Amino acid sequence: MANTANLFAEKGEQITLIILADTAESFYPFHEKVRIIQLPLNFGITPKGNMISRKIKMLRDIRTLRRTLKKPGPSLLIATEYPYAIASILCRPGKETKIVSWEHTHFSVNIKNRFWTKLFRMTYPKLDKIICLNEDEKKLFRPINDKVAVIPNFVERSSTAAGLQNKTILTVARLAPIKGIPHLLQAAKLVLNSYPDWQWKIIGEGELEKEVTGFIEKEDLQNKLILQKPVDQNIRSEYQNAAMLVMTSLNECFPMVLLEALSNGLPCIAFDCDTGPRHIITHNEDGLLVEKEDPAKLSEAIAQLITNEEQRKKMGERAFENVLRFSPEKIYELWKKLLDDR
């Protein structure tokens, strides 16, 4: 979201970003022309209170959002999560405002209770547009609203491609079950025991941190399987110093990690989950897609690129070229069409 807001601002669009959280601080920098409004609203999605108090909170938050959006009403309102899209429809600031839902997660991931499911079914057909990140997600949303478009994420290509000489496998992921971390650990054990002169670096933090550190100690993989906490959003040097990127997510929409890896000329290996990686990785050209949730197949794919340096470098070269289809200019043209239709 930050990257897109910055791109709009650079192109002269008047952008206001409403952060519906308790803090306006962001891990990512914003363009100086992006106006930030911090509005701590949860629309009743909170463990506090009871069923009645949460409904009251929802109504109050919707009124607050309506007052904010009427000063003055925007020509285009983009909501990035389903509760925000629903609230935007319920508090529509005026007929001149087009409301768009920008779906960043897999269709089936956002588990809703009966109340929110009913609101979803009632409001989503009224959206002026649903923006999905890939064609598979578009097919899932089309039965709800046929005004669906696909606009992928974008990435700025690095000035230089990685040399792919360092014997380092890189993973950048939240340490959570949905990111397939247990499968990653099993694959890492197979790979690092077979190729002891290689390292596998994981950059991330999350609920499975103790499981990861415990696994490293139990399997005696210290200095081979390395866990590193993220300290900055810019990890270009990590990509540049790796030989390949591995992603073990069980589902994704359009993961930025893969785009960033390709933009640095890294071949990528990922589980072929329901949507996401297959729309970025071209199998056997700039990376490899592996049967989902199969650590053995994953380790075989990694071994293929470890032992075949020529293939690894060719895939890296293609990655560096193929990523241009997700350049800021090409993706902005897709957004511009939407903006021009206001």
RODRENSE-393161 format. One record per residue (C-alpha): residue in one letter; chain; x, y, z. Coordinates in pm, 1 decimal. Layout:
BEGIN
{bator: a selo: A x: X y: Y z: Z} .
...
This chain:
BEGIN
{bator: m selo: A x: 0.0 y: 0.0 z: 0.0} .
{bator: a selo: A x: 279.8 y: 242.3 z: 86.0} .
{bator: n selo: A x: 452.0 y: 183.5 z: -248.7} .
{bator: t selo: A x: 131.3 y: 246.0 z: -443.4} .
{bator: a selo: A x: 43.1 y: 558.6 z: -243.6} .
{bator: n selo: A x: 392.5 y: 691.8 z: -309.2} .
{bator: l selo: A x: 363.7 y: 613.4 z: -680.9} .
{bator: f selo: A x: 30.0 y: 797.5 z: -704.8} .
{bator: a selo: A x: 179.0 y: 1097.9 z: -524.2} .
{bator: e selo: A x: 479.3 y: 1104.3 z: -758.4} .
{bator: k selo: A x: 239.9 y: 1109.9 z: -1054.4} .
{bator: g selo: A x: 62.0 y: 1417.9 z: -915.1} .
{bator: e selo: A x: -243.7 y: 1248.6 z: -766.3} .
{bator: q selo: A x: -380.8 y: 1393.8 z: -442.0} .
{bator: i selo: A x: -353.2 y: 1102.7 z: -199.5} .
{bator: t selo: A x: -486.0 y: 1081.3 z: 154.2} .
{bator: l selo: A x: -409.7 y: 763.9 z: 347.1} .
{bator: i selo: A x: -640.7 y: 686.4 z: 638.9} .
{bator: i selo: A x: -466.3 y: 450.2 z: 880.6} .
{bator: l selo: A x: -733.0 y: 272.1 z: 1084.0} .
{bator: a selo: A x: -502.1 y: 172.1 z: 1367.5} .
{bator: d selo: A x: -387.8 y: 290.4 z: 1707.9} .
{bator: t selo: A x: -67.9 y: 430.5 z: 1562.3} .
{bator: a selo: A x: 14.2 y: 624.6 z: 1247.3} .
{bator: e selo: A x: 370.1 y: 492.2 z: 1243.3} .
{bator: s selo: A x: 465.9 y: 282.1 z: 944.7} .
{bator: f selo: A x: 749.1 y: 38.0 z: 875.7} .
{bator: y selo: A x: 761.1 y: 184.8 z: 524.7} .
{bator: p selo: A x: 842.0 y: 546.7 z: 432.3} .
{bator: f selo: A x: 579.6 y: 764.9 z: 263.2} .
{bator: h selo: A x: 619.1 y: 1031.7 z: -3.1} .
{bator: e selo: A x: 605.0 y: 1381.4 z: 144.8} .
{bator: k selo: A x: 291.7 y: 1458.6 z: -58.6} .
{bator: v selo: A x: 94.4 y: 1167.8 z: 88.7} .
{bator: r selo: A x: -142.3 y: 1306.8 z: 350.9} .
{bator: i selo: A x: -178.6 y: 1079.4 z: 654.3} .
{bator: i selo: A x: -487.0 y: 1063.5 z: 876.6} .
{bator: q selo: A x: -468.3 y: 834.0 z: 1177.3} .
{bator: l selo: A x: -812.4 y: 709.2 z: 1276.5} .
{bator: p selo: A x: -823.1 y: 420.9 z: 1530.4} .
{bator: l selo: A x: -1138.8 y: 238.8 z: 1415.5} .
{bator: n selo: A x: -1206.5 y: -135.0 z: 1437.1} .
{bator: f selo: A x: -1577.5 y: -148.7 z: 1343.0} .
{bator: g selo: A x: -1649.4 y: -377.9 z: 1636.1} .
{bator: i selo: A x: -1390.0 y: -639.5 z: 1539.9} .
{bator: t selo: A x: -1239.6 y: -661.2 z: 1886.6} .
{bator: p selo: A x: -1226.1 y: -913.4 z: 2172.8} .
{bator: k selo: A x: -1349.8 y: -641.4 z: 2407.6} .
{bator: g selo: A x: -1712.7 y: -622.1 z: 2515.9} .
{bator: n selo: A x: -2000.2 y: -840.7 z: 2401.4} .
{bator: m selo: A x: -2211.0 y: -892.7 z: 2091.8} .
{bator: i selo: A x: -2426.2 y: -585.5 z: 2156.8} .
{bator: s selo: A x: -2141.5 y: -349.9 z: 2252.4} .
{bator: r selo: A x: -1944.9 y: -454.6 z: 1944.0} .
{bator: k selo: A x: -2241.1 y: -372.3 z: 1716.3} .
{bator: i selo: A x: -2270.3 y: -31.9 z: 1883.1} .
{bator: k selo: A x: -1897.5 y: 22.3 z: 1832.5} .
{bator: m selo: A x: -1934.9 y: -68.1 z: 1466.8} .
{bator: l selo: A x: -2212.9 y: 187.4 z: 1414.7} .
{bator: r selo: A x: -2015.1 y: 458.3 z: 1593.2} .
{bator: d selo: A x: -1703.6 y: 385.9 z: 1386.6} .
{bator: i selo: A x: -1905.3 y: 398.6 z: 1065.0} .
{bator: r selo: A x: -2041.1 y: 742.4 z: 1164.4} .
{bator: t selo: A x: -1686.1 y: 859.1 z: 1243.1} .
{bator: l selo: A x: -1561.7 y: 738.4 z: 906.8} .
{bator: r selo: A x: -1853.4 y: 908.0 z: 728.9} .
{bator: r selo: A x: -1774.7 y: 1241.9 z: 895.1} .
{bator: t selo: A x: -1407.5 y: 1207.2 z: 794.3} .
{bator: l selo: A x: -1485.5 y: 1123.0 z: 434.0} .
{bator: k selo: A x: -1719.3 y: 1419.3 z: 392.4} .
{bator: k selo: A x: -1437.2 y: 1674.2 z: 444.9} .
{bator: p selo: A x: -1448.4 y: 1681.7 z: 138.1} .
{bator: g selo: A x: -1564.7 y: 1356.8 z: -17.1} .
{bator: p selo: A x: -1300.3 y: 1179.2 z: -228.2} .
{bator: s selo: A x: -1360.3 y: 1097.0 z: -593.3} .
{bator: l selo: A x: -1210.7 y: 750.5 z: -539.0} .
{bator: l selo: A x: -1206.1 y: 555.6 z: -213.3} .
{bator: i selo: A x: -988.1 y: 242.1 z: -202.6} .
{bator: a selo: A x: -1042.3 y: 1.5 z: 87.4} .
{bator: t selo: A x: -772.3 y: -258.1 z: 152.8} .
{bator: e selo: A x: -952.6 y: -512.2 z: 375.7} .
{bator: y selo: A x: -1304.5 y: -651.5 z: 370.0} .
{bator: p selo: A x: -1426.1 y: -479.7 z: 694.1} .
{bator: y selo: A x: -1310.0 y: -145.5 z: 553.7} .
{bator: a selo: A x: -1477.7 y: -209.7 z: 218.7} .
{bator: i selo: A x: -1801.7 y: -303.4 z: 394.6} .
{bator: a selo: A x: -1783.6 y: 3.3 z: 620.2} .
{bator: s selo: A x: -1713.4 y: 224.9 z: 317.7} .
{bator: i selo: A x: -2028.8 y: 106.0 z: 143.5} .
{bator: l selo: A x: -2237.2 y: 147.4 z: 460.8} .
{bator: c selo: A x: -2114.1 y: 504.2 z: 509.5} .
{bator: r selo: A x: -2091.8 y: 605.1 z: 141.3} .
{bator: p selo: A x: -2000.0 y: 973.5 z: 159.3} .
{bator: g selo: A x: -2173.0 y: 1072.4 z: -163.6} .
{bator: k selo: A x: -2280.3 y: 955.4 z: -506.1} .
{bator: e selo: A x: -1971.4 y: 1116.1 z: -659.6} .
{bator: t selo: A x: -1740.5 y: 883.0 z: -465.7} .
{bator: k selo: A x: -1646.1 y: 556.3 z: -633.2} .
{bator: i selo: A x: -1565.3 y: 280.9 z: -384.3} .
{bator: v selo: A x: -1310.2 y: 12.9 z: -470.8} .
{bator: s selo: A x: -1204.2 y: -288.7 z: -269.4} .
{bator: w selo: A x: -837.5 y: -382.5 z: -313.2} .
{bator: e selo: A x: -803.1 y: -748.9 z: -214.6} .
{bator: h selo: A x: -458.5 y: -841.8 z: -83.5} .
{bator: t selo: A x: -526.9 y: -1182.8 z: 69.0} .
{bator: h selo: A x: -648.8 y: -1514.1 z: -69.1} .
{bator: f selo: A x: -1030.0 y: -1527.0 z: -96.2} .
{bator: s selo: A x: -1072.6 y: -1809.4 z: 156.1} .
{bator: v selo: A x: -830.9 y: -1675.5 z: 417.3} .
{bator: n selo: A x: -1051.8 y: -1404.6 z: 566.0} .
{bator: i selo: A x: -1278.9 y: -1620.7 z: 780.9} .
{bator: k selo: A x: -1590.1 y: -1423.8 z: 871.6} .
{bator: n selo: A x: -1862.6 y: -1494.6 z: 1125.7} .
{bator: r selo: A x: -2227.0 y: -1507.4 z: 1017.1} .
{bator: f selo: A x: -2281.5 y: -1136.7 z: 1078.1} .
{bator: w selo: A x: -1985.6 y: -1024.8 z: 865.7} .
{bator: t selo: A x: -2060.5 y: -1287.0 z: 600.5} .
{bator: k selo: A x: -2410.1 y: -1141.7 z: 565.8} .
{bator: l selo: A x: -2270.4 y: -789.0 z: 539.1} .
{bator: f selo: A x: -2013.3 y: -911.3 z: 286.3} .
{bator: r selo: A x: -2281.6 y: -1063.6 z: 66.2} .
{bator: m selo: A x: -2494.2 y: -749.3 z: 98.7} .
{bator: t selo: A x: -2227.0 y: -484.7 z: 31.4} .
{bator: y selo: A x: -1971.1 y: -633.8 z: -206.2} .
{bator: p selo: A x: -2213.9 y: -641.2 z: -503.4} .
{bator: k selo: A x: -2246.7 y: -262.2 z: -455.7} .
{bator: l selo: A x: -1875.0 y: -191.6 z: -495.6} .
{bator: d selo: A x: -1783.2 y: 7.3 z: -805.5} .
{bator: k selo: A x: -1484.9 y: -222.3 z: -858.6} .
{bator: i selo: A x: -1299.8 y: -509.9 z: -694.0} .
{bator: i selo: A x: -927.1 y: -509.9 z: -759.9} .
{bator: c selo: A x: -755.2 y: -849.5 z: -733.9} .
{bator: l selo: A x: -385.5 y: -928.3 z: -759.9} .
{bator: n selo: A x: -416.2 y: -1223.8 z: -997.2} .
{bator: e selo: A x: -654.5 y: -1395.3 z: -1237.1} .
{bator: d selo: A x: -735.7 y: -1687.1 z: -1005.5} .
{bator: e selo: A x: -857.6 y: -1448.4 z: -734.8} .
{bator: k selo: A x: -1062.4 y: -1264.2 z: -996.4} .
{bator: k selo: A x: -1249.6 y: -1585.8 z: -1076.0} .
{bator: l selo: A x: -1332.2 y: -1631.8 z: -707.5} .
{bator: f selo: A x: -1478.2 y: -1281.4 z: -671.2} .
{bator: r selo: A x: -1664.4 y: -1267.1 z: -1002.9} .
{bator: p selo: A x: -1977.5 y: -1453.5 z: -878.4} .
{bator: i selo: A x: -2017.1 y: -1183.1 z: -612.6} .
{bator: n selo: A x: -1954.0 y: -879.9 z: -833.5} .
{bator: d selo: A x: -1872.5 y: -894.3 z: -1204.5} .
{bator: k selo: A x: -1690.4 y: -559.2 z: -1191.3} .
{bator: v selo: A x: -1354.3 y: -720.5 z: -1113.6} .
{bator: a selo: A x: -1013.7 y: -619.8 z: -1245.6} .
{bator: v selo: A x: -659.6 y: -749.6 z: -1197.1} .
{bator: i selo: A x: -380.4 y: -509.1 z: -1101.6} .
{bator: p selo: A x: -64.7 y: -684.5 z: -974.8} .
{bator: n selo: A x: 184.2 y: -541.6 z: -729.6} .
{bator: f selo: A x: 487.2 y: -365.6 z: -877.1} .
{bator: v selo: A x: 856.8 y: -350.7 z: -796.5} .
{bator: e selo: A x: 1148.3 y: -129.5 z: -898.2} .
{bator: r selo: A x: 1421.8 y: -341.6 z: -1053.7} .
{bator: s selo: A x: 1763.0 y: -326.3 z: -888.9} .
{bator: s selo: A x: 2044.0 y: -156.9 z: -1078.6} .
{bator: t selo: A x: 2247.0 y: -478.2 z: -1066.4} .
{bator: a selo: A x: 2168.1 y: -847.5 z: -1049.3} .
{bator: a selo: A x: 2298.9 y: -1073.8 z: -774.7} .
{bator: g selo: A x: 2611.3 y: -1271.8 z: -859.1} .
{bator: l selo: A x: 2461.6 y: -1597.1 z: -722.4} .
{bator: q selo: A x: 2806.2 y: -1708.8 z: -605.3} .
{bator: n selo: A x: 2745.1 y: -1712.0 z: -231.1} .
{bator: k selo: A x: 2624.6 y: -2044.6 z: -98.3} .
{bator: t selo: A x: 2322.5 y: -1894.3 z: 74.4} .
{bator: i selo: A x: 1956.0 y: -1985.5 z: 44.9} .
{bator: l selo: A x: 1726.8 y: -1699.5 z: 149.9} .
{bator: t selo: A x: 1374.9 y: -1699.0 z: 292.7} .
{bator: v selo: A x: 1191.9 y: -1381.4 z: 394.1} .
{bator: a selo: A x: 871.6 y: -1465.6 z: 578.5} .
{bator: r selo: A x: 657.8 y: -1418.2 z: 885.0} .
{bator: l selo: A x: 717.1 y: -1710.3 z: 1122.0} .
{bator: a selo: A x: 363.2 y: -1846.7 z: 1110.8} .
{bator: p selo: A x: 199.6 y: -2177.0 z: 1010.0} .
{bator: i selo: A x: 35.7 y: -2016.9 z: 703.7} .
{bator: k selo: A x: 386.1 y: -1941.8 z: 574.2} .
{bator: g selo: A x: 468.9 y: -2312.5 z: 580.2} .
{bator: i selo: A x: 749.6 y: -2275.5 z: 835.7} .
{bator: p selo: A x: 723.0 y: -2638.1 z: 961.0} .
{bator: h selo: A x: 770.5 y: -2758.6 z: 600.9} .
{bator: l selo: A x: 1061.7 y: -2518.7 z: 556.8} .
{bator: l selo: A x: 1236.5 y: -2666.4 z: 861.0} .
{bator: q selo: A x: 1203.3 y: -3020.7 z: 731.3} .
{bator: a selo: A x: 1336.8 y: -2919.9 z: 389.1} .
{bator: a selo: A x: 1622.6 y: -2727.0 z: 549.4} .
{bator: k selo: A x: 1726.0 y: -3035.1 z: 745.4} .
{bator: l selo: A x: 1743.8 y: -3242.1 z: 426.7} .
{bator: v selo: A x: 1928.3 y: -2977.1 z: 226.1} .
{bator: l selo: A x: 2180.1 y: -2863.5 z: 486.5} .
{bator: n selo: A x: 2273.8 y: -3217.2 z: 586.8} .
{bator: s selo: A x: 2335.7 y: -3303.7 z: 220.8} .
{bator: y selo: A x: 2520.7 y: -2979.0 z: 142.2} .
{bator: p selo: A x: 2700.2 y: -2878.1 z: 464.1} .
{bator: d selo: A x: 2891.9 y: -2596.1 z: 296.0} .
{bator: w selo: A x: 2565.0 y: -2409.9 z: 228.8} .
{bator: q selo: A x: 2364.8 y: -2183.2 z: 462.8} .
{bator: w selo: A x: 1992.0 y: -2109.6 z: 477.5} .
{bator: k selo: A x: 1901.2 y: -1768.6 z: 615.5} .
{bator: i selo: A x: 1548.6 y: -1692.4 z: 736.5} .
{bator: i selo: A x: 1461.7 y: -1326.1 z: 783.2} .
{bator: g selo: A x: 1145.5 y: -1289.6 z: 986.6} .
{bator: e selo: A x: 973.7 y: -1299.7 z: 1322.2} .
{bator: g selo: A x: 644.9 y: -1432.4 z: 1454.7} .
{bator: e selo: A x: 466.6 y: -1689.9 z: 1665.4} .
{bator: l selo: A x: 684.8 y: -1984.8 z: 1557.0} .
{bator: e selo: A x: 1014.3 y: -1822.5 z: 1654.1} .
{bator: k selo: A x: 1071.4 y: -2061.3 z: 1945.7} .
{bator: e selo: A x: 991.7 y: -2359.0 z: 1722.6} .
{bator: v selo: A x: 1251.6 y: -2242.7 z: 1471.8} .
{bator: t selo: A x: 1525.5 y: -2176.8 z: 1728.3} .
{bator: g selo: A x: 1445.5 y: -2506.3 z: 1903.3} .
{bator: f selo: A x: 1468.7 y: -2695.0 z: 1573.8} .
{bator: i selo: A x: 1807.2 y: -2538.6 z: 1496.9} .
{bator: e selo: A x: 1942.4 y: -2648.7 z: 1833.2} .
{bator: k selo: A x: 1787.2 y: -2995.4 z: 1821.2} .
{bator: e selo: A x: 1917.1 y: -3071.2 z: 1470.9} .
{bator: d selo: A x: 2258.2 y: -2913.4 z: 1539.9} .
{bator: l selo: A x: 2217.0 y: -2666.3 z: 1254.2} .
{bator: q selo: A x: 2379.1 y: -2367.2 z: 1422.4} .
{bator: n selo: A x: 2563.1 y: -2146.9 z: 1170.4} .
{bator: k selo: A x: 2383.3 y: -2335.5 z: 891.8} .
{bator: l selo: A x: 2017.2 y: -2247.9 z: 944.4} .
{bator: i selo: A x: 2025.6 y: -1883.2 z: 1050.2} .
{bator: l selo: A x: 1731.3 y: -1686.1 z: 1189.6} .
{bator: q selo: A x: 1758.4 y: -1309.2 z: 1157.9} .
{bator: k selo: A x: 1500.7 y: -1052.7 z: 1269.0} .
{bator: p selo: A x: 1405.9 y: -781.8 z: 1017.3} .
{bator: v selo: A x: 1546.2 y: -443.1 z: 1113.5} .
{bator: d selo: A x: 1473.3 y: -244.0 z: 797.4} .
{bator: q selo: A x: 1229.1 y: -266.7 z: 505.9} .
{bator: n selo: A x: 1521.0 y: -238.5 z: 263.7} .
{bator: i selo: A x: 1694.9 y: -578.5 z: 251.2} .
{bator: r selo: A x: 1845.3 y: -543.3 z: -95.2} .
{bator: s selo: A x: 2187.5 y: -648.6 z: 34.3} .
{bator: e selo: A x: 2039.1 y: -978.6 z: 155.3} .
{bator: y selo: A x: 1898.6 y: -1053.2 z: -189.6} .
{bator: q selo: A x: 2227.0 y: -953.6 z: -353.0} .
{bator: n selo: A x: 2422.3 y: -1192.0 z: -129.7} .
{bator: a selo: A x: 2198.5 y: -1496.6 z: -184.6} .
{bator: a selo: A x: 2200.4 y: -1768.4 z: -451.5} .
{bator: m selo: A x: 1824.6 y: -1831.1 z: -453.3} .
{bator: l selo: A x: 1504.1 y: -1746.8 z: -267.3} .
{bator: v selo: A x: 1274.3 y: -2011.8 z: -123.0} .
{bator: m selo: A x: 909.3 y: -1948.3 z: -26.2} .
{bator: t selo: A x: 702.7 y: -2210.9 z: 155.5} .
{bator: s selo: A x: 370.2 y: -2027.1 z: 196.3} .
{bator: l selo: A x: 54.5 y: -2238.6 z: 197.3} .
{bator: n selo: A x: -134.9 y: -1955.7 z: 28.2} .
{bator: e selo: A x: -51.0 y: -1615.5 z: -114.6} .
{bator: c selo: A x: -204.4 y: -1356.5 z: -345.3} .
{bator: f selo: A x: 89.2 y: -1178.8 z: -501.7} .
{bator: p selo: A x: 385.9 y: -1191.1 z: -264.3} .
{bator: m selo: A x: 619.7 y: -891.8 z: -274.4} .
{bator: v selo: A x: 905.9 y: -1112.3 z: -155.4} .
{bator: l selo: A x: 906.5 y: -1297.3 z: -487.5} .
{bator: l selo: A x: 896.8 y: -971.0 z: -681.9} .
{bator: e selo: A x: 1184.9 y: -828.9 z: -478.8} .
{bator: a selo: A x: 1388.4 y: -1146.0 z: -528.3} .
{bator: l selo: A x: 1331.2 y: -1146.8 z: -905.0} .
{bator: s selo: A x: 1417.0 y: -775.7 z: -918.1} .
{bator: n selo: A x: 1759.9 y: -865.9 z: -779.7} .
{bator: g selo: A x: 1809.9 y: -1150.2 z: -1027.0} .
{bator: l selo: A x: 1743.2 y: -1435.0 z: -784.7} .
{bator: p selo: A x: 1589.4 y: -1761.0 z: -907.6} .
{bator: c selo: A x: 1290.8 y: -1844.0 z: -687.8} .
{bator: i selo: A x: 1150.7 y: -2172.2 z: -557.6} .
{bator: a selo: A x: 800.4 y: -2179.5 z: -409.8} .
{bator: f selo: A x: 515.8 y: -2412.9 z: -326.8} .
{bator: d selo: A x: 256.6 y: -2402.1 z: -605.6} .
{bator: c selo: A x: -22.2 y: -2295.1 z: -369.5} .
{bator: d selo: A x: -376.2 y: -2207.1 z: -480.5} .
{bator: t selo: A x: -288.4 y: -1861.4 z: -613.1} .
{bator: g selo: A x: 10.0 y: -1626.9 z: -609.3} .
{bator: p selo: A x: 353.2 y: -1772.9 z: -688.1} .
{bator: r selo: A x: 243.3 y: -1924.8 z: -1021.7} .
{bator: h selo: A x: 151.9 y: -1574.5 z: -1139.8} .
{bator: i selo: A x: 505.2 y: -1451.0 z: -1072.5} .
{bator: i selo: A x: 738.2 y: -1748.6 z: -1121.1} .
{bator: t selo: A x: 763.3 y: -1894.6 z: -1470.0} .
{bator: h selo: A x: 838.2 y: -2260.9 z: -1396.7} .
{bator: n selo: A x: 1173.7 y: -2386.1 z: -1528.2} .
{bator: e selo: A x: 1250.4 y: -2039.0 z: -1663.7} .
{bator: d selo: A x: 1314.0 y: -1801.1 z: -1372.5} .
{bator: g selo: A x: 1238.4 y: -2042.7 z: -1091.2} .
{bator: l selo: A x: 1070.2 y: -2364.3 z: -985.2} .
{bator: l selo: A x: 719.8 y: -2439.7 z: -858.4} .
{bator: v selo: A x: 691.4 y: -2737.5 z: -625.6} .
{bator: e selo: A x: 397.2 y: -2945.5 z: -509.5} .
{bator: k selo: A x: 244.5 y: -2771.8 z: -208.3} .
{bator: e selo: A x: 333.3 y: -2893.7 z: 142.1} .
{bator: d selo: A x: 594.4 y: -3143.7 z: 21.8} .
{bator: p selo: A x: 931.2 y: -3078.4 z: 195.0} .
{bator: a selo: A x: 1099.0 y: -3365.1 z: 10.1} .
{bator: k selo: A x: 1006.9 y: -3223.4 z: -332.1} .
{bator: l selo: A x: 1112.3 y: -2879.4 z: -210.8} .
{bator: s selo: A x: 1453.8 y: -3007.5 z: -102.9} .
{bator: e selo: A x: 1496.5 y: -3179.1 z: -441.5} .
{bator: a selo: A x: 1425.7 y: -2851.8 z: -622.6} .
{bator: i selo: A x: 1677.0 y: -2668.1 z: -404.6} .
{bator: a selo: A x: 1937.4 y: -2939.5 z: -464.4} .
{bator: q selo: A x: 1878.3 y: -2902.5 z: -838.5} .
{bator: l selo: A x: 1986.0 y: -2537.8 z: -826.8} .
{bator: i selo: A x: 2268.2 y: -2604.0 z: -582.0} .
{bator: t selo: A x: 2429.4 y: -2866.4 z: -802.7} .
{bator: n selo: A x: 2359.8 y: -2699.9 z: -1137.0} .
{bator: e selo: A x: 2529.1 y: -2360.4 z: -1126.3} .
{bator: e selo: A x: 2470.4 y: -2298.5 z: -1496.9} .
{bator: q selo: A x: 2095.5 y: -2349.0 z: -1460.3} .
{bator: r selo: A x: 2091.5 y: -2129.7 z: -1150.0} .
{bator: k selo: A x: 2262.1 y: -1843.9 z: -1334.0} .
{bator: k selo: A x: 2038.4 y: -1874.9 z: -1641.1} .
{bator: m selo: A x: 1731.4 y: -1862.0 z: -1419.0} .
{bator: g selo: A x: 1873.4 y: -1557.6 z: -1242.7} .
{bator: e selo: A x: 1924.4 y: -1381.3 z: -1576.0} .
{bator: r selo: A x: 1566.6 y: -1456.4 z: -1680.7} .
{bator: a selo: A x: 1437.3 y: -1343.0 z: -1342.4} .
{bator: f selo: A x: 1611.5 y: -1008.4 z: -1387.9} .
{bator: e selo: A x: 1445.5 y: -965.9 z: -1729.1} .
{bator: n selo: A x: 1101.6 y: -1109.9 z: -1653.7} .
{bator: v selo: A x: 1045.1 y: -884.4 z: -1353.1} .
{bator: l selo: A x: 1019.9 y: -584.9 z: -1587.8} .
{bator: r selo: A x: 659.4 y: -682.0 z: -1660.7} .
{bator: f selo: A x: 586.4 y: -567.4 z: -1304.3} .
{bator: s selo: A x: 760.8 y: -230.8 z: -1337.5} .
{bator: p selo: A x: 601.2 y: 74.8 z: -1169.5} .
{bator: e selo: A x: 522.8 y: 235.8 z: -1505.3} .
{bator: k selo: A x: 340.9 y: -69.9 z: -1641.8} .
{bator: i selo: A x: 135.7 y: -121.6 z: -1325.6} .
{bator: y selo: A x: 58.3 y: 250.0 z: -1293.7} .
{bator: e selo: A x: -96.0 y: 241.5 z: -1642.5} .
{bator: l selo: A x: -344.8 y: -14.3 z: -1510.7} .
{bator: w selo: A x: -425.7 y: 207.6 z: -1213.6} .
{bator: k selo: A x: -443.3 y: 514.6 z: -1438.2} .
{bator: k selo: A x: -720.8 y: 353.6 z: -1640.7} .
{bator: l selo: A x: -914.0 y: 306.4 z: -1317.7} .
{bator: l selo: A x: -840.0 y: 664.5 z: -1210.5} .
{bator: d selo: A x: -943.4 y: 804.6 z: -1550.0} .
{bator: d selo: A x: -1279.7 y: 627.2 z: -1521.6} .
{bator: r selo: A x: -1370.0 y: 830.7 z: -1213.3} .
